[in-house]
Amino acid sequence: MTPETESGGHDDRILLEGPQSRIRDLSLVVRSLRDFLTGFRGLHFVGPCVTVFGSARFQEDHPYYTLGREVGAGLARLGFTVMTGGGPGLMEAANRGAQEAGGRSVACNIRLPNEEAPNAYLDHSVQTHYFFVRKILLFKYSYAFVALPGGFGTMDELFEALTLVQTRRMQGFPIVLMGTSYWRRLLHLIHRMEREGAISPRDLSLWLTTDDLGEALAHIRTHTVDRFGLLERRRPRASKILGETNVAAKSAGPD
């Protein structure tokens, strides 16, 4: 079996190849449904999450990796479960920081040729065959999103978050870009979009860009814990009969 087949890349390629036989289309629907059910049940008890996006390619000796650990630790101390795509690099850094701070660390993983397995700093993870399923799971359980420096995948996830908030498919959940120098040219492009009329002036308030972790955490707390009353929400209980695991029991939640 090739790495591409193991990663699910073969499944995505078939999905995007256009019309298939009725049996093959049905099998794709069934497999994606199974992915959704596995993800929904596996993540039902993880507690309020913040999803952290970032490159898989920055290693432990890179300053961005240190930033990722600090972000993960800060979110955990705020009481959130830190969710990532489960890969190495900055995803690993955020998961690692959460665990080191005594918080919860989870992932929605998809096997790619250069990301052979989930990173080692996870309390729980689910694995999907399809990128679109993974993306929905990353957004479904999160109240905020932090974008660390990254490549095409990070940009895809960042602009998905911006679009969902812009179109009010999500309730104005906060989006934070960490690393002002990295994002500067992208932000210049976005401001040009506004000048050209491609987006509205109010869209420029959809995110916060900062190098200050304290500012980032305060922004997230104001627009999540305080706004949605996460402390007062009753959390679902896991059923031992159904073999469910309450990952959220690891800590008490946002404080």
Secondary structure, DSSP 8 states (H G I E B T S, - for coil): --HHHHHTHHHHHHHTSS---HHHHHHHHHHHHHHHHHHHHHHTTS-SEEEEE--S---TTSHHHHHHHHHHHHHHHHT-EEEE---STHHHHHHHHHHHTT--EEEEE--BTTB-S--S--SEEEE-S-HHHHHHHHHHTEEEEEE-S--HHHHHHHHHHHHHHHTTSS----EEEE-HHHHHHHHHHHHHHHHHTSS-GGGGGS-EEES-HHHHHHHHHHHTHHHHTGGGS------TTTT---GGGGS----
